[in-house]
Amino acid sequence: MTITLYQLEGCPFCEYAADALDALDLDYETVWVDAMHSDRDEVKHVSGQRGVPVLVDERFGVTMAESENIVEFLARSYAEDDEALADVELAV
């Protein structure tokens, strides 16, 4: 099964989601989206919207946006304990 994270270079919300994936040692594919919001057709096709980050997790059949929701989902679905994501913070 595949996890894909759609993200934008330099986006702190995207980095937050990627940091959570890294902290959980999960393999995932990154799809870098265009900086021009109106050119983000690929992410709109999979999620119905052009904002990032967007996580697609085929194992659970989930497509979701919003970094907080993504990190909460990853914690519930993949973390072995409550401390797994203790060092992951949103740097805004």
Secondary structure, 3 states (H helix, E strand, C coil): CCEEEEECCCCHHHHHHHHHHHHCCCCCEEEECCCCHHHCHHHHHHHCCCCCCEEEECCCCEEEECHHHHHHHHHHHHCCCCCCCCCCCCCC
